[in-house]
Amino acid sequence: MSLRIRIFIVWVMVCGLAIGQNDVQLRLKTLEVRGLPFFYNNDIQQTVSDWLKNENESTSIFYGRMQFYGDRIDRIAQKYGLPWFVKYIPAGSSGYEPRYRDESGASGMWPLSYTIGKKYNLRQTAMFDERRDPEKSTEAACLYLRDLYVIYGDWLKAITAFRIGPIRLNQVIHEIGGDLDFAHIYDALEPEERLPIIQFYAAVAVLHHAQQYGITPINIERSDAVGVTSVNMVVPFAVLNDKIGVGLSDLRNLNPEFRADAVPFLGEPCAFNLPKRYADIYNQKRDSLSFWVNSKPLLTERVTKVDTLVVGDGDSALNVTVSGSDQSVTDSLGVTPPLPKTIISGPADTKVWVYYKVKSGDAVYTLSDIFDCTPEQLKSWNRLQGNQLRVGALLKFYVPSKRKAYYVKLNALTIAQKRNIAGTD
């Protein structure tokens, strides 16, 4: 092979790599005309690369679930005047798994904390949790997102607050001197607090363009569900499995709001869903449920037991199995794969913005010395033409994140203390 041909091949490979690296940025930029705020960085680029690997077909599973739940999310979002892209928020949070639960206890496909669930009127008990109900949790999530957008007037901040909480987001904004530039807010967040935005944009970039990327969905089987009514007691799924023939996976998939493998009793007979082909059989045999439930030999343990919840007292107590650790389970597809990993820079090798309020006696050269930068960098970061500083002005400095606390404290030093640092630095 001649040298010229080898050079040409290398050139083509380099150009192809450059196009691939710019592809995500371009796709997100083109969606700006449809109202999606443009935001892009290397963290998003790396995470998109992992989504595109489609390991264990995780991206295909999420794409299939988005198609299954997307229409109802769109309908509810439109009801509250929310934009089209809110339906991608669950993709980056739970992979659209209704029974998802994170380490903080937030639950459902969105997922929502206990407090937010209560605020938006979702019922939550030991056996029943409407945060796991796709319809009701979406209603609550859309109301919450609408309220957050009213507060911040910015979807980047609203989506971040949706996951880390408005109190924490406000704290970060306060720490950077009230700066509302999201790029600066992002830099000031802890690495794990950046995940909601990173995964959201990765989900939009990949799932919105899934066909162009060659991602095919693994579709959820749509089962015709019929609502039925239980009786005045807890009815374990094992009884329905034994006597009606309905599969445990169907019961779990059609009733994700039930935290235990049982139809709960909430002070009155509880409504629940069955596949259409079993509904008539159930209604014919419903009057026998109480007898079957009290026949303890029938309560065979046919499900994988992780935790057992005791319902009732004394001889009438029943042991019902809580589904797994309340973590994500999709019986028809196997265990839900984890979200594609997010690559984010650690505190040791990142920089963040810190803010300093100019005091009387401050000078460009003194401040650049104590903030370990050059005068040119100080002026470039703050768009200063000369060396004049205005008392009360807010200056920003790009500093190593591991020393952020040290630089923030410089705001409290006297002129003499700052000059002493500059003189001994």
N, C-alpha and C positions, 0 to 999 in steps of 0.2 A: 504494500500500500504506500503510495507516494506521500511525501510530507504535506503537500497541498491538501490532499484528501483528508489526512488526519487532522489538520488544522480546521478544515471545514466541519468535520464531525464534532470536534470539540466546541466550535462556535455554535453549532445547532443545539448541542446539549446545554450550553450555558444560557442561550436565549430561551430554550424551553423551560429551564429552571427559573429564570427571571419571570417568565410569563406565569408560571405556576405560583410563584410567590406573590405576584401582583393580582392574581385571579380573585382571591378572597376580598381584598381591598376594593377591587373594581365592582364586584357583585354587590357588596354592601353600599358602595357609593351610588350605584344605580337605583337602589331602593330608597334613597333619600327623597326622590321625587314623589314617592308614595307615602311619605310622612315618617319613615323610619329615621331617627336621628343617626347621623353618621358617627361611628366610633370604631377605631381599628388600632390594634397594636400587635406586638409580637406574641403576647400571651394568647390572643384570639387566633392568630395564624397557626400557632403550634397546636392548639386545641382542635381547630378544624382539621388539621392533618390527622389527628387521632380519630376523630369522627369518621373521616373518610376511609380509615383502615377497616372499619366495620367488623372489628374483632368479635367473634362469637355471634355475629349477625346482630349486634346490639343496635346499630343505627337503623337497620332494616326493621327491627322490632319497634323502635320508637316511631319510625315513619308510618308503619302500619297502625299504630295506636293513634297517631295524630290524625290519620284519615278517619279512624273510628270515632274519635271524640271531637274532631275539629269543627264539624258543622254545629254541634250544640254549643261549643265555646263561642263560635262566631255569632250565633244567634243571640246569646246572652250579652256578649260584648257590645253588639250593635244596639241592644236594648238600652244600655247605659252610655252610649255614645263613645265607646272606646275604639281605638284603631285596630286594624286587622292583625297587627303583629303581636298582640297580647297572647294569642294562642300558642306562641312559641315559648312562653315563660315556663310552663310545666315541663317542656322537653328538656330544658337545662337544669331543672330542679329535681324531677322524679322520674323522667322518662314516661310521663303520663300514667304512672302506676297508682290507681286509687288507694291501694293498701300500703303505700310507702310510709315510712316513719323514719325521721332522722334522729341523730343522737340527742338533739335538744328536745325531742318530743313532738316537734311539728309533724303533722300527719296529713295524708291525702295527696292527690296528684299535684297540688299547687306548691308546696304543702303549707298548711296554716298552723300557727301556734294555738295552744289552748285558749289564751286570752283573746286573740283575734277571732277565734271561732265563737266564743261567748259574745263578743261585741257585735258580731253579725248574725246572732241568733241561731247558731248551729248547736243542736243538742249533742251532749257528750257525756256518756256514762261508762262504767266499766265494760259493758257489753255492746254499747251502741255509740257510734261516732259519726255524725253527719259530715265531718270534715272528709270522710272517705266516700261520701256519696258524690259521684261525678257532677250531677245536676246542681245539687244544693251548694256544694263547695265552690263550684264555678260562679254561682250567683254571689256568694259571699266574697270570693276573690275579686270579682269585677267591681263590686261596691267598694272594696278596700282600695283597689287600684284607682278608681275614680276619685276617692277622697284624697289619696296621696298626690294625684296629679293636680288637684285643686290647691294643695299646700305648696308644691314645688314648681308647678307650671313647666315641668321638664320630665320627659319620660325616662331619661337616663337616671335621674335621681329617684323618680318614683319606683322604678324597677329595683334599684338597689335597696331603697327603704322597705320595699315589699318583703325582702328576705332578711335584711339585717336589722330592720326596725327603724322608724323615724328618729327615735331618741339617739341611737348610735350614730346615724347619719348626721344629725344636727351637731352632735359632739365633735365629729370629724371636721365639719365645716367651721365650727368655732375654733378648733385647734389651728386651722390655717388662716385665721384672721377674718373669717366671713367670706372668703373667696368662693364664688359659686361656679367657677370654671370646672366642669366635670373632670377634665384631664388632671387637674391639680387635686381634686377630691379623690380620684382613683389612686393617684400616687400616695396619698396619705392613708388610704385604707390598709388594714392588715391583709397579708396575702390571701387568707381564706375568705375575707370579706369581698374580695374582687370576683370570686367565683360566680355569683349570680349574673353579673354582666358578661363575663367571659363565656360562660356556657350558653347564655341567651343568644349572644351574637354568633357563636359557633352553630347553634341550632338553626338560626335563621339562615346563615350562609349555606349550610348543608341541606337541611330539609326543604327549604323553599326552592332549591335548585337540585333536588335529589335526582330527578330524571337526567339532567345534564351530567351529573356526576356518575350516573350508572347505578344508583342505589335503588333497589326494588323493595317494596314493602312486604313484610310478613303480616298478612291480614289477620285481624281478629275475627273469628267465626261469629257471625251475627245470629244470635238465637232469639226467636220470637218469644218474648217474655210476657207473662200474664200475672197481674197482681192478684194475690189471694190474701186471706186473713187467717191469722193463727188463733190460738185459744188462750185462756186465762192462766197461762203458765209458760215457763221456758221450755222450748222444744228443741232438743239437740238435733243437729243435722243427721246424726247416726240413725235416729228414729225415722226420719224422712227417707233416708237411704234404704233402710231395711224394709219399710212398709209401702213406700210409694215407688221406689226404684230410681229416684232422681240421683244423679251423681254428685259427689261432694264438690267436685270442681265447678259444676254448674251452679250449685247453691252459693259457693264463695264468689264466683265471678258476677252473678246477678245481684248479689246482696253485699257489696263491699263494705257497707256501713256497719255490718255486724262484726264486732271485734272478736267474738268467740264463735266457735263452730256450733252455733245455736241461734234459733230465732228468739230474741229476748221478750220478756214481758215487761211493759213500760206502764203498768197501771191499767192497761186495757189491751185487748188483743192487738197484736202488731201486724201491720201489713208487710208482705214481703213478695218477692218475685220467684216464679217457677217457669221453666220452659213450657211453652204452650202445650206440648204433648203430654205433660204430667199434670196440668192444672185440673182437668176433669177428674182424673183419678183421685187427686188430693181432695177435691170438694166432695166426692162421694164418700171418702173415708175420714173426713175431718172430725166427725163426732167421736171417732175411736181414739183420737190423739191422746186424750187425757189418760186413758187406760194404758196405752202403749208406753207413754212416758213414765208412768208409775211402775211398769214392769221392768225392774232393774236388770234382769238377765239380758234384756234386749239391748241394753246400752253398751254394746261391744265397742271397743276402741279400734275404729277402722282408720283413723287418721294419725298422722305423725304427731306424737304428743311432745310438746315443749313446755307449756305451762298449763296448769289446770285451775279453773275458776270454780269455786264452790258456790252454788246458788241454792238458797233455802236453808232450813235448820233441821237438826235432828234427823229422823228417819226419812223425811221428805227431801233431804238435801241431794242435789245432783252435781256430779262432776262433769263439767263441759270443757272441752279443749280450746284454748285460745289459739288462734291460727298462727303458728310459728312464733316468732318473737315480735309479731305485728310488723314485720319487715315486708318488703315487696315480694309477692308471690303471684305468678300467673300460671295456673295449673295447665292450661292448654298449650303453653309454650315452654314450660319448665321454669326454673328460677330466673327471675328478671336479671339480666346482665347489668353490671354497674355502668354508670355514665362513663363515656370515654374520658380518660384522665385529662386533667387540665394542667398544662405546663405553666407555672408562674415563677417568676424570679423570687428567690428567697431574700430576706432582709439583708443578708451579708453582701449581696452583689447588686442591690438596687439603690436608687437615689429617690429622694422625695423633696417636695417643696416645703420650706418653712418660711414663715413671714416675720418681718421685723418692722416695728413702728419707729420712724426716724425721730430722734430726740435732739434738743438743742445741743450744739457742739459736735454732732456726728459729722464725719467726713467720709468720702468715698474710699480713700486709701485705708483708713482705720477699719471701716466695716469690711472691706474686702479681705483685710488681714485676719480679722477675728473669725470670719466665715470661711476662711481657707479657700479663697478664690482670687482671681485677678480682678483689677479694676475694670478691665474690658468686659469680663464675664458679668460683673455686677451691672454694668451699664446696658449690656445686651439683654440680660434677663428682664430688666425693668424699663427698657426703651428710653434710656436717658441719653441726651445729646452731649451734655457736658458734665462737670463735676459738682454742679449745684444740687443740693438736697433740700427738699421742703419739709419743715418740721410737721410731724403728724402724718406724712405720707407713708404708705405701706410698701415695703420692698420685699421681694421674694428671692430666696437663695436655694439653689439645687444642691442638696447635701446628702451624704451617705445615710441611708435609713437607720443603720445601727447606731448612729450618733445624733439622731433627730432630737432626743430629749435635751442633749447638751446645747444644741444650737437654739432651741426654743427658749431656754433659760437666759440666753443673752439679752433678751428683751428687758430683763429686770436689773441689769447691771448699770452702775453709774458710769459717767464719762471717764472718770479716773480708772475704774476697774477695767473698762474696755481698752483704754490706752495702755494699761499695764500688760494685758494679755497680748496686745499687738506688739509691744516692746520686747516681750520674752518669747514670742512664738517662733 
